[in-house]
Amino acid sequence: MTVKARRFWGLITQKTTVLFLAAAVMSVFALIWMGLRLVQQDRTLEVQQIEEKREAAADRIIAALEQTLTIEERKLDDPQASEFSPEQEDFFLVSMDSEGVRVWPEKTLLYYPVMPSGHEAPSQLFTDAERAEFQDNDYNRAISLLRPLSGSEDPSTRAAAMLRMARNMRKAGRLDAALETYGEIKNFDIKSNVTSSGVPVDLVARRAFCSLLEEMGADPDRLKEEAESLYEDLDNCRWRLDRASYIYYTDLTKEWLGREPDSDFGPNALADAIVWLWENRESVGNMEQGITGRQSLSFYDRAITVLWQKSKDEIAAAVAGPLYQKSQWLDPLFKRDVFNSVSVSLFDSDGTLIYGKKQPADIPSMFRAALVSGLPWDIRLVNANLEADQSQFAQRRRLMMAGLGILALLVIAVSYLISRAVSRELAAARLQADFVSAVSHEFRTPLTSMRQFTEMLNEDDNLPAEKRRTFYQAQARATSRLSRLVESLLDFGRMEAGARPYRLEPLDVGRLVKTVVEEFLQETGSVHSEIECVVPIESTQVKGDGDALAQALWNLLDNAVKYSGENKKIQVEVEEGDPVIIRVRDQGFGIPSSERSRILRKFVRGSNANAQGIKGTGIGLAVVKHIVDAHGGRILIESEPGQGSTFTIQLPAGG
């Protein structure tokens, strides 16, 4: 071999080696770059899946809390019939109307928004006595004028006269007589509902009795005994007092007893929540929520939840304190095993923590505002064990990084990924080409029919009326078919873009199915098809979009007719229950098991369609799946080749 030849082959070898090395280096760098990208995507996926886990937990928690509150709100339909167990403390049912406020359980509320009206004697009966008392300062004459009235058979007159007599006796220095008179008044029967300036007379007398004992410097034990008895009656809700009166009398008795202010304001918080509801009774009935409402309020640093509903001129409400919420609502819910994966915190409208524990701000969390969830609280969720949730992703990334060190395996993996990507692109291109071809055929058929009948109508002006009507009907069917095809394509485009609106309203499924079947037979002219429609006698209600569900059922019927072959016996059934079931069964070609998981995708058509030359666009079943998913339902396929197919739509029951 000559030097020139050696140089030539050497140059070729060198170039080949350089090209090989360059290709290898580029492959290695490409694989390393792809590996780093995969790691980055895995981190993104980790964040996304952990977030989706919190999202799913938030949805379950909101649904469970909604169910709990709904159970409580049912008590508002008839508060008086509700039963209260001893452990159900910190909870009230309230009814408000123009006559006042009623509370259950009774005689457990410290104070009310307003005091009930009582029986009071007319003030003009005591005009002369009050003139003698306040203008003339003649207390003995005032007593003599009041004494006859103190023997009146009317309890309100007798009580008012005796109170004025005791006051005048006190001013006249007849303290023992005044004390005796107050003692008679404080034993008045509370059921008589006799008041003085709106306050029960026995309460007024008992306060004056204690005040007089203090003034006389009597036995301190007796004063303490009377004050203790008065305080216990106030604490046990003996009288229906308003807030100002209750605070005044309790503070006064605490002074006589030498007690410090109470540290437990739980009962006061519940009473203040009812006062708030009364003061806002006009606005709560006109809120955007309509006639119902939920709100978490804070009184004395205690979270009080108020649930209300308004009917006509009455407001019924449930008022729950923190003890009741925790023991009856929240603890039984959040202690379930299903919620162990997350840690939940609830906040009121002011951002005050009312349940759970406050989490650091830098921890990934899920927040649902009360305005969004429809609950009275804002909800924040964090993963209970974030490190454990992240560990599986970290392990996967370590394996991924270790794999990057093996060049050969990476090259194989990249080749595989590239081949798959190319295959997918080719498959997508093929499906799109098939779709364009199928749509062209679908358009050509009705257009050809319309053109033929139009030409025949134009060529012969003397066609018999019956024949002309037949031609027009054929044109109408072709136009309808073309219009339905265009609408289905437009609808599918809107569905793909997420712009297809659904108007969900109560529907009778049986009636809807009957109507669609009748219109299908009439409009398609399927004279060779035998469609048996079986629906329940009773109304079967779902909440859905009638037009959309009709379109889904139409597509299933159209498929059943096209793929039934010679045996076009089709059965449509509706089964009531939860879920409500719509089943379309044919006895046609059937679907191979390998195609069932793909047949609901867009542009995908079964092998029988190509083998039998059946026309179609490949979007009918994709439209059905989209509509069913939008209604919160499911679509199931049961089929065996040669034995027909059954498509089942499951929809949540309820109207």
C-alpha positions as CSV (number, residue, x, y, z in Angstrom):
1,M,0.0,0.0,0.0
2,T,1.3,3.4,-0.9
3,V,1.9,6.2,1.5
4,K,-0.9,8.1,-0.2
5,A,-3.3,5.2,0.3
6,R,-2.3,4.9,4.0
7,R,-2.9,8.5,4.5
8,F,-6.3,8.3,2.8
9,W,-7.4,5.4,5.0
10,G,-5.8,6.9,8.1
11,L,-7.7,10.1,7.4
12,I,-10.9,8.1,7.0
13,T,-10.3,6.2,10.2
14,Q,-9.5,9.4,12.1
15,K,-12.6,11.1,10.8
16,T,-14.7,8.1,11.7
17,T,-13.1,7.9,15.2
18,V,-13.7,11.6,15.7
19,L,-17.2,11.3,14.5
20,F,-17.8,8.3,16.8
21,L,-16.3,10.1,19.8
22,A,-18.1,13.3,19.0
23,A,-21.4,11.3,18.8
24,A,-20.6,9.5,22.0
25,V,-19.7,12.7,23.8
26,M,-22.8,14.4,22.5
27,S,-24.9,11.3,23.6
28,V,-23.3,11.4,27.1
29,F,-24.0,15.1,27.5
30,A,-27.5,14.7,26.1
31,L,-28.2,11.9,28.5
32,I,-26.7,13.9,31.5
33,W,-28.8,16.9,30.5
34,M,-31.9,14.7,30.2
35,G,-31.2,13.1,33.6
36,L,-30.9,16.5,35.2
37,R,-34.2,17.6,33.6
38,L,-35.8,14.4,34.8
39,V,-34.6,15.1,38.4
40,Q,-36.0,18.6,38.1
41,Q,-39.3,17.3,36.8
42,D,-39.4,14.7,39.5
43,R,-39.1,17.5,42.1
44,T,-41.9,19.3,40.4
45,L,-44.0,16.1,40.4
46,E,-43.2,15.6,44.1
47,V,-44.5,19.0,45.0
48,Q,-47.5,18.5,42.7
49,Q,-48.5,15.1,44.1
50,I,-48.0,16.2,47.7
51,E,-50.2,19.2,46.9
52,E,-52.8,17.0,45.3
53,K,-52.8,14.8,48.4
54,R,-53.6,17.9,50.5
55,E,-56.2,19.0,48.0
56,A,-57.9,15.6,48.1
57,A,-57.8,15.6,51.9
58,A,-59.2,19.1,52.0
59,D,-62.1,18.0,49.8
60,R,-62.8,15.1,52.0
61,I,-62.6,17.2,55.2
62,I,-64.9,19.9,53.8
63,A,-67.4,17.3,52.7
64,A,-67.3,15.7,56.1
65,L,-67.7,19.0,57.9
66,E,-70.5,19.9,55.6
67,Q,-72.3,16.7,56.5
68,T,-71.8,17.4,60.2
69,L,-73.2,20.9,60.0
70,T,-76.1,19.7,57.9
71,I,-77.1,17.3,60.6
72,E,-77.0,20.2,63.1
73,E,-79.0,22.4,60.8
74,R,-81.8,19.8,60.6
75,K,-82.5,20.6,64.2
76,L,-83.5,24.1,63.2
77,D,-86.6,22.7,61.5
78,D,-88.2,22.0,64.9
79,P,-85.9,23.3,67.8
80,Q,-88.4,22.5,70.4
81,A,-88.5,18.8,69.5
82,S,-84.7,18.4,69.9
83,E,-83.4,16.2,72.7
84,F,-80.5,17.4,74.8
85,S,-78.2,15.0,76.6
86,P,-76.2,16.1,79.7
87,E,-72.9,16.0,77.8
88,Q,-74.2,18.4,75.2
89,E,-73.1,21.5,77.1
90,D,-72.0,24.7,75.4
91,F,-74.8,24.5,72.8
92,F,-78.2,26.3,72.3
93,L,-81.0,26.2,69.8
94,V,-82.6,29.6,69.3
95,S,-85.9,30.8,67.8
96,M,-86.4,34.5,67.2
97,D,-89.5,36.3,66.0
98,S,-91.4,39.5,66.6
99,E,-92.5,38.2,70.0
100,G,-89.0,37.7,71.3
101,V,-86.4,35.0,71.8
102,R,-86.8,31.4,72.8
103,V,-83.9,29.2,73.8
104,W,-83.5,25.4,74.2
105,P,-82.5,23.9,76.5
106,E,-84.5,26.2,78.7
107,K,-83.3,28.1,81.7
108,T,-79.6,27.6,80.8
109,L,-78.8,30.9,79.1
110,L,-77.3,33.6,81.4
111,Y,-78.9,36.5,79.7
112,Y,-81.0,37.3,76.6
113,P,-81.0,40.0,73.9
114,V,-84.2,41.5,75.4
115,M,-86.2,40.8,78.6
116,P,-89.7,39.5,78.1
117,S,-92.5,41.9,78.9
118,G,-94.0,41.5,82.3
119,H,-97.1,42.7,84.3
120,E,-96.7,46.2,85.7
121,A,-99.2,48.3,87.6
122,P,-100.2,51.6,85.9
123,S,-98.0,54.4,87.2
124,Q,-101.0,56.8,87.7
125,L,-102.1,54.7,90.7
126,F,-99.2,56.0,92.6
127,T,-99.2,59.6,91.6
128,D,-100.3,61.0,94.9
129,A,-97.8,58.8,96.9
130,E,-94.9,59.8,94.6
131,R,-95.8,63.5,95.0
132,A,-95.7,63.1,98.7
133,E,-92.4,61.2,98.5
134,F,-90.4,63.2,96.0
135,Q,-92.0,66.7,96.2
136,D,-93.1,67.0,99.9
137,N,-90.6,64.5,101.3
138,D,-93.5,63.3,103.5
139,Y,-92.6,59.6,103.6
140,N,-95.2,58.6,106.3
141,R,-98.0,60.1,104.2
142,A,-96.7,58.3,101.1
143,I,-96.7,55.1,103.2
144,S,-100.3,55.6,104.3
145,L,-101.4,56.3,100.6
146,L,-99.6,53.1,99.5
147,R,-100.8,50.8,102.2
148,P,-104.4,50.2,100.8
149,L,-102.8,49.4,97.4
150,S,-100.4,46.9,99.0
151,G,-103.5,44.8,99.7
152,S,-104.7,44.8,96.1
153,E,-105.7,41.4,94.6
154,D,-103.8,42.4,91.5
155,P,-100.2,41.0,92.0
156,S,-98.6,43.8,89.9
157,T,-100.4,46.5,91.9
158,R,-99.6,44.9,95.2
159,A,-95.9,44.4,94.3
160,A,-95.5,48.0,93.0
161,A,-97.1,49.4,96.1
162,M,-95.0,47.3,98.5
163,L,-91.8,48.3,96.7
164,R,-92.7,51.9,97.1
165,M,-93.7,51.4,100.7
166,A,-90.3,49.7,101.5
167,R,-88.5,52.6,99.8
168,N,-90.3,55.2,101.8
169,M,-89.8,53.2,105.0
170,R,-86.1,53.2,104.3
171,K,-86.1,56.9,103.7
172,A,-88.1,57.5,106.9
173,G,-85.5,55.5,108.9
174,R,-87.9,52.5,109.5
175,L,-85.2,50.1,108.4
176,D,-86.6,47.0,110.1
177,A,-90.1,47.6,108.6
178,A,-88.5,48.1,105.2
179,L,-86.5,44.9,105.5
180,E,-89.6,43.0,106.4
181,T,-91.5,44.5,103.4
182,Y,-88.7,43.6,101.0
183,G,-88.7,40.1,102.5
184,E,-92.4,39.7,101.6
185,I,-91.8,40.9,98.1
186,K,-88.8,38.7,97.4
187,N,-91.0,35.6,98.0
188,F,-93.3,36.6,95.1
189,D,-94.1,33.7,92.8
190,I,-91.8,34.0,89.8
191,K,-94.6,32.6,87.6
192,S,-96.7,35.7,88.2
193,N,-94.2,37.5,85.9
194,V,-94.6,40.8,87.8
195,T,-91.9,43.3,86.9
196,S,-90.8,46.7,88.0
197,S,-89.3,48.8,85.2
198,G,-89.0,45.6,83.3
199,V,-87.1,43.8,86.1
200,P,-88.7,40.9,88.0
201,V,-90.0,42.3,91.3
202,D,-88.5,39.5,93.4
203,L,-85.1,40.2,92.0
204,V,-85.5,44.0,92.7
205,A,-86.6,43.1,96.2
206,R,-83.7,40.7,96.8
207,R,-81.2,43.3,95.7
208,A,-82.7,45.9,97.9
209,F,-82.9,43.4,100.8
210,C,-79.1,42.8,100.6
211,S,-78.4,46.5,100.1
212,L,-80.4,47.3,103.2
213,L,-78.7,44.6,105.2
214,E,-75.3,46.2,104.2
215,E,-76.6,49.6,105.2
216,M,-77.9,48.4,108.6
217,G,-74.5,46.8,109.3
218,A,-76.4,43.6,110.2
219,D,-74.9,40.2,110.8
220,P,-72.3,39.7,107.9
221,D,-73.2,36.0,107.7
222,R,-76.8,36.8,106.9
223,L,-75.8,39.3,104.2
224,K,-73.4,36.7,102.8
225,E,-76.1,34.0,102.9
226,E,-78.6,36.2,101.0
227,A,-76.0,37.4,98.5
228,E,-74.9,33.8,97.9
229,S,-78.5,32.7,97.3
230,L,-79.0,35.6,94.9
231,Y,-75.8,34.8,93.0
232,E,-76.7,31.1,92.7
233,D,-80.1,32.0,91.3
234,L,-78.5,34.4,88.8
235,D,-76.0,31.8,87.8
236,N,-78.7,29.2,87.4
237,C,-80.7,31.5,85.1
238,R,-83.7,31.9,87.4
239,W,-84.7,35.1,85.6
240,R,-84.7,36.0,82.0
241,L,-82.6,39.1,82.0
242,D,-80.9,41.2,79.4
243,R,-77.1,41.6,79.3
244,A,-76.9,44.9,81.2
245,S,-79.2,43.7,84.0
246,Y,-77.4,40.4,84.4
247,I,-74.0,42.1,84.6
248,Y,-75.2,44.7,87.0
249,Y,-76.8,42.2,89.4
250,T,-73.9,39.7,89.3
251,D,-71.3,42.4,89.8
252,L,-73.2,43.7,92.8
253,T,-73.5,40.3,94.4
254,K,-69.8,39.6,93.8
255,E,-69.0,42.8,95.7
256,W,-71.1,41.7,98.6
257,L,-69.4,38.3,98.5
258,G,-65.9,39.7,98.0
259,R,-65.3,37.6,94.9
260,E,-62.9,38.2,92.1
261,P,-64.3,38.5,88.5
262,D,-65.0,35.2,86.8
263,S,-62.3,33.8,84.5
264,D,-64.6,31.4,82.7
265,F,-66.5,33.5,80.1
266,G,-67.8,30.5,78.1
267,P,-71.5,31.0,79.1
268,N,-71.2,34.7,78.5
269,A,-69.7,34.1,75.0
270,L,-72.7,32.0,74.0
271,A,-75.1,34.6,75.4
272,D,-73.3,37.4,73.5
273,A,-73.5,35.3,70.3
274,I,-77.3,35.1,70.7
275,V,-77.4,38.9,71.4
276,W,-75.3,39.4,68.2
277,L,-77.8,37.3,66.2
278,W,-80.7,39.3,67.6
279,E,-79.1,42.7,66.8
280,N,-78.3,41.5,63.3
281,R,-81.5,39.6,62.6
282,E,-82.5,41.9,59.8
283,S,-79.2,41.6,57.9
284,V,-78.7,37.9,58.4
285,G,-82.0,37.3,56.7
286,N,-80.9,39.3,53.6
287,M,-77.4,37.9,53.1
288,E,-76.2,36.5,49.8
289,Q,-76.5,33.0,51.0
290,G,-80.3,33.4,50.9
291,I,-82.2,32.2,54.0
292,T,-79.4,30.3,55.6
293,G,-76.1,31.3,57.0
294,R,-73.0,30.1,58.9
295,Q,-70.5,32.2,60.7
296,S,-67.8,31.8,63.3
297,L,-67.6,34.7,65.8
298,S,-65.3,35.5,68.7
299,F,-66.5,36.6,72.1
300,Y,-64.2,36.7,75.1
301,D,-61.5,35.0,73.0
302,R,-63.9,32.1,72.4
303,A,-64.9,30.9,69.0
304,I,-68.7,30.6,68.7
305,T,-70.2,29.1,65.6
306,V,-73.7,30.3,64.6
307,L,-75.9,28.4,62.1
308,W,-79.1,30.0,61.1
309,Q,-82.0,29.8,58.7
310,K,-84.8,32.3,58.1
311,S,-88.4,31.4,57.2
312,K,-91.0,34.1,56.9
313,D,-90.6,36.3,60.0
314,E,-88.8,33.7,62.2
315,I,-85.1,33.0,62.5
316,A,-84.0,29.6,63.8
317,A,-80.4,29.2,64.9
318,A,-77.9,26.8,66.5
319,V,-75.2,28.4,68.7
320,A,-72.3,26.2,69.5
321,G,-69.4,27.0,71.8
322,P,-65.8,25.7,71.6
323,L,-66.4,22.7,73.9
324,Y,-69.4,21.5,71.9
325,Q,-67.7,22.0,68.5
326,K,-64.6,20.1,69.7
327,S,-66.4,17.2,71.3
328,Q,-69.4,16.8,68.9
329,W,-68.1,18.0,65.6
330,L,-64.3,18.2,65.3
331,D,-62.7,15.5,67.5
332,P,-64.9,12.7,66.1
333,L,-64.1,13.8,62.6
334,F,-60.4,14.5,62.7
335,K,-59.6,11.4,64.8
336,R,-60.6,9.1,62.0
337,D,-57.8,7.1,60.4
338,V,-58.6,8.5,57.0
339,F,-57.4,12.0,58.1
340,N,-54.2,10.8,59.8
341,S,-52.1,11.9,56.8
342,V,-52.8,15.6,57.3
343,S,-52.8,18.1,60.2
344,V,-55.8,20.4,60.2
345,S,-56.2,23.9,61.6
346,L,-59.4,25.9,61.7
347,F,-59.6,29.7,62.0
348,D,-62.5,32.1,62.5
349,S,-63.2,35.2,60.4
350,D,-60.6,37.2,62.4
351,G,-57.9,34.7,61.8
352,T,-58.0,33.4,65.4
353,L,-57.1,29.7,65.7
354,I,-60.0,27.7,67.0
355,Y,-58.9,24.1,66.4
356,G,-55.6,22.3,65.8
357,K,-52.3,24.0,66.2
358,K,-50.6,26.9,64.4
359,Q,-48.1,25.7,61.9
360,P,-45.0,27.6,60.8
361,A,-45.6,29.8,57.8
362,D,-42.8,28.2,55.7
363,I,-44.4,24.7,55.7
364,P,-46.2,23.9,52.4
365,S,-49.9,24.0,53.2
366,M,-53.4,24.0,51.6
367,F,-55.7,26.9,52.5
368,R,-59.4,27.0,51.9
369,A,-61.3,30.2,52.8
370,A,-64.7,30.1,54.3
371,L,-66.2,32.0,51.4
372,V,-65.0,29.2,49.0
373,S,-65.8,26.2,51.1
374,G,-69.2,27.4,52.4
375,L,-68.1,26.5,56.0
376,P,-68.0,29.0,58.8
377,W,-64.2,28.5,59.2
378,D,-61.1,29.0,57.2
379,I,-59.2,25.7,56.8
380,R,-55.4,25.2,56.6
381,L,-53.9,21.7,56.0
382,V,-50.3,20.5,56.2
383,N,-48.9,17.1,55.7
384,A,-48.7,15.3,59.1
385,N,-45.4,13.7,58.1
386,L,-43.9,15.7,55.3
387,E,-40.5,14.0,55.5
388,A,-42.1,10.5,55.1
389,D,-44.1,11.8,52.1
390,Q,-40.9,13.2,50.5
391,S,-38.7,10.1,51.3
392,Q,-40.1,8.0,48.5
393,F,-39.3,10.8,46.0
394,A,-35.8,11.3,47.4
395,Q,-35.1,7.6,47.0
396,R,-36.3,7.6,43.5
397,R,-34.1,10.5,42.7
398,R,-31.1,8.8,44.2
399,L,-31.7,5.8,42.0
400,M,-32.1,8.1,39.0
401,M,-28.8,9.8,39.7
402,A,-27.0,6.5,40.1
403,G,-28.4,5.4,36.8
404,L,-26.8,8.4,35.1
405,G,-23.4,6.8,35.8
406,I,-24.1,3.9,33.5
407,L,-23.6,5.3,30.0
408,A,-24.8,2.3,28.1
409,L,-28.0,2.0,30.0
410,L,-28.6,5.7,29.6
411,V,-28.1,5.4,25.8
412,I,-30.5,2.5,25.6
413,A,-33.0,4.4,27.8
414,V,-32.7,7.5,25.6
415,S,-33.1,5.5,22.5
416,Y,-36.2,3.9,23.9
417,L,-37.6,7.2,24.9
418,I,-36.9,8.7,21.4
419,S,-38.5,5.7,19.7
420,R,-41.6,6.0,21.9
421,A,-41.8,9.7,21.2
422,V,-41.6,9.1,17.5
423,S,-44.2,6.3,17.7
424,R,-46.5,8.5,19.6
425,E,-46.1,11.3,17.1
426,L,-46.7,9.0,14.2
427,A,-49.7,7.5,16.0
428,A,-51.1,11.0,16.7
429,A,-50.5,11.9,13.0
430,R,-52.2,8.8,11.8
431,L,-55.2,9.3,14.2
432,Q,-55.5,12.9,13.0
433,A,-55.3,11.8,9.4
434,D,-58.0,9.1,10.0
435,F,-60.1,11.8,11.7
436,V,-59.9,14.2,8.8
437,S,-60.7,11.4,6.4
438,A,-63.6,10.2,8.5
439,V,-65.1,13.7,8.9
440,S,-64.7,14.2,5.1
441,H,-66.7,11.0,4.5
442,E,-69.3,12.0,7.1
443,F,-69.8,15.4,5.4
444,R,-69.8,13.9,1.9
445,T,-72.7,11.6,2.6
446,P,-75.4,14.1,3.6
447,L,-74.1,16.7,1.1
448,T,-74.4,14.2,-1.7
449,S,-77.9,13.3,-0.6
450,M,-78.9,16.9,-0.4
451,R,-77.4,17.6,-3.9
452,Q,-79.2,14.7,-5.5
453,F,-82.6,15.5,-4.1
454,T,-82.1,19.2,-4.9
455,E,-81.3,18.3,-8.5
456,M,-84.3,16.1,-8.8
457,L,-86.6,18.8,-7.4
458,N,-85.1,21.4,-9.8
459,E,-85.4,19.1,-12.9
460,D,-89.1,18.3,-12.5
461,D,-91.5,21.0,-11.4
462,N,-94.5,18.6,-11.8
463,L,-93.5,16.0,-9.2
464,P,-96.4,14.6,-7.3
465,A,-96.9,16.2,-3.9
466,E,-96.2,13.0,-2.0
467,K,-93.0,12.4,-3.9
468,R,-91.9,16.0,-3.4
469,R,-92.7,15.7,0.4
470,T,-90.5,12.5,0.5
471,F,-87.6,14.4,-1.1
472,Y,-88.0,17.3,1.3
473,Q,-88.1,14.9,4.2
474,A,-84.9,13.2,2.9
475,Q,-83.3,16.7,2.6
476,A,-84.4,17.5,6.1
477,R,-82.8,14.3,7.5
478,A,-79.6,15.0,5.6
479,T,-79.5,18.6,6.9
480,S,-80.2,17.4,10.4
481,R,-77.4,14.9,10.2
482,L,-75.0,17.5,8.8
483,S,-76.1,20.0,11.5
484,R,-75.6,17.4,14.2
485,L,-72.2,16.5,12.9
486,V,-71.1,20.1,12.9
487,E,-72.6,20.7,16.4
488,S,-70.9,17.6,17.7
489,L,-67.5,18.8,16.3
490,L,-68.1,22.3,17.8
491,D,-69.2,20.9,21.1
492,F,-66.1,18.6,21.2
493,G,-63.9,21.6,20.5
494,R,-65.5,23.5,23.3
495,M,-65.2,20.5,25.6
496,E,-61.5,20.2,24.8
497,A,-61.0,23.9,25.5
498,G,-62.9,23.7,28.7
499,A,-65.5,26.2,27.4
500,R,-68.5,24.0,27.3
501,P,-71.0,25.2,30.0
502,Y,-73.3,22.8,31.8
503,R,-76.5,23.9,33.4
504,L,-77.2,21.4,36.2
505,E,-80.8,21.1,37.3
506,P,-83.2,18.4,38.5
507,L,-84.0,15.9,35.7
508,D,-86.3,12.9,35.4
509,V,-83.9,10.4,33.8
510,G,-86.7,8.0,32.7
511,R,-88.5,10.8,30.8
512,L,-85.3,12.0,29.3
513,V,-84.3,8.6,28.1
514,K,-87.8,7.9,26.5
515,T,-87.7,11.3,24.7
516,V,-84.2,10.7,23.3
517,V,-85.1,7.2,22.1
518,E,-88.3,8.5,20.4
519,E,-86.4,11.4,18.7
520,F,-83.6,9.1,17.7
521,L,-86.0,6.7,15.9
522,Q,-87.9,9.5,14.3
523,E,-84.9,11.6,13.2
524,T,-82.5,8.8,12.1
525,G,-85.2,6.8,10.4
526,S,-83.8,3.6,11.9
527,V,-86.7,1.4,10.7
528,H,-84.5,-1.7,10.8
529,S,-83.6,-1.1,14.4
530,E,-85.6,-2.5,17.3
531,I,-85.0,-0.4,20.4
532,E,-86.5,-1.6,23.6
533,C,-86.7,1.1,26.3
534,V,-87.2,0.0,29.9
535,V,-87.5,2.8,32.6
536,P,-88.9,2.7,36.1
537,I,-92.5,3.8,36.7
538,E,-91.4,6.1,39.5
539,S,-89.5,9.3,38.7
540,T,-85.7,8.9,38.9
541,Q,-84.1,12.2,39.7
542,V,-80.5,13.4,38.9
543,K,-79.0,16.8,38.8
544,G,-77.7,17.3,35.3
545,D,-77.7,19.2,31.9
546,G,-80.6,17.7,29.9
547,D,-79.1,18.6,26.5
548,A,-75.7,17.2,27.3
549,L,-77.1,14.0,28.7
550,A,-79.4,13.7,25.7
551,Q,-76.3,14.1,23.4
552,A,-74.4,11.4,25.3
553,L,-77.3,8.9,25.1
554,W,-77.8,9.8,21.4
555,N,-74.1,9.0,20.7
556,L,-74.5,5.6,22.4
557,L,-77.6,4.8,20.4
558,D,-75.9,5.9,17.2
559,N,-72.9,3.6,18.0
560,A,-75.2,0.7,18.9
561,V,-77.0,1.0,15.6
562,K,-73.8,1.3,13.5
563,Y,-72.0,-1.6,15.2
564,S,-74.9,-4.0,15.5
565,G,-74.5,-5.5,12.1
566,E,-77.6,-7.4,10.9
567,N,-78.9,-7.9,14.5
568,K,-80.1,-4.4,15.3
569,K,-81.9,-5.3,18.5
570,I,-81.0,-2.7,21.1
571,Q,-82.1,-2.4,24.7
572,V,-82.0,0.8,26.8
573,E,-82.6,0.4,30.5
574,V,-82.8,2.9,33.5
575,E,-82.2,1.6,37.0
576,E,-83.0,3.8,40.0
577,G,-80.8,3.9,43.0
578,D,-77.6,5.7,43.9
579,P,-76.0,5.9,41.4
580,V,-78.7,6.1,38.8
581,I,-77.8,3.8,35.9
582,I,-78.5,4.2,32.1
583,R,-77.5,1.1,30.2
584,V,-77.4,0.7,26.4
585,R,-77.0,-2.9,25.2
586,D,-76.6,-4.1,21.6
587,Q,-76.0,-7.6,20.1
588,G,-73.4,-6.4,17.5
589,F,-69.8,-7.1,16.8
590,G,-68.4,-6.4,20.3
591,I,-65.1,-4.8,21.4
592,P,-61.9,-6.8,22.0
593,S,-60.5,-6.5,25.5
594,S,-57.3,-4.8,24.2
595,E,-59.4,-1.9,22.8
596,R,-61.7,-1.2,25.7
597,S,-59.3,1.0,27.6
598,R,-58.6,3.1,24.4
599,I,-62.0,3.3,22.8
600,L,-63.1,6.3,24.9
601,R,-60.2,8.4,23.7
602,K,-60.6,11.0,21.0
603,F,-60.0,9.9,17.4
604,V,-59.7,6.2,18.5
605,R,-61.9,3.8,16.6
606,G,-62.2,0.1,17.1
607,S,-60.8,-2.5,14.7
608,N,-64.4,-3.5,13.7
609,A,-65.0,0.0,12.3
610,N,-62.2,-0.4,9.8
611,A,-62.9,-4.0,9.0
612,Q,-66.6,-3.5,8.4
613,G,-66.2,-0.1,6.7
614,I,-68.3,1.7,9.3
615,K,-68.2,5.4,9.0
616,G,-67.5,7.6,12.0
617,T,-65.3,10.4,13.4
618,G,-63.9,8.8,16.5
619,I,-65.1,11.5,18.9
620,G,-68.6,10.2,19.8
621,L,-67.5,8.1,22.8
622,A,-65.0,10.8,23.8
623,V,-67.9,13.3,24.0
624,V,-69.9,10.8,26.1
625,K,-67.0,10.4,28.6
626,H,-66.5,14.1,28.9
627,I,-70.2,14.7,29.6
628,V,-70.4,11.9,32.1
629,D,-67.3,13.1,33.9
630,A,-68.6,16.6,34.0
631,H,-71.7,15.3,35.9
632,G,-69.5,13.5,38.4
633,G,-70.4,10.1,37.0
634,R,-68.7,7.1,35.4
635,I,-69.0,5.2,32.1
636,L,-68.4,1.4,32.1
637,I,-67.9,-0.9,29.1
638,E,-68.8,-4.6,29.1
639,S,-68.2,-6.4,25.8
640,E,-67.1,-9.7,24.2
641,P,-66.3,-10.0,20.5
642,G,-69.3,-11.4,18.6
643,Q,-71.6,-11.1,21.6
644,G,-72.5,-7.4,21.6
645,S,-71.5,-4.5,23.9
646,T,-73.1,-2.8,27.0
647,F,-72.3,0.8,27.8
648,T,-73.3,1.9,31.3
649,I,-73.6,5.4,32.5
650,Q,-73.6,5.9,36.3
651,L,-74.8,9.3,37.6
652,P,-75.1,10.5,41.2
653,A,-78.7,10.4,42.4
654,G,-80.5,13.5,43.7
655,G,-82.5,16.4,42.3
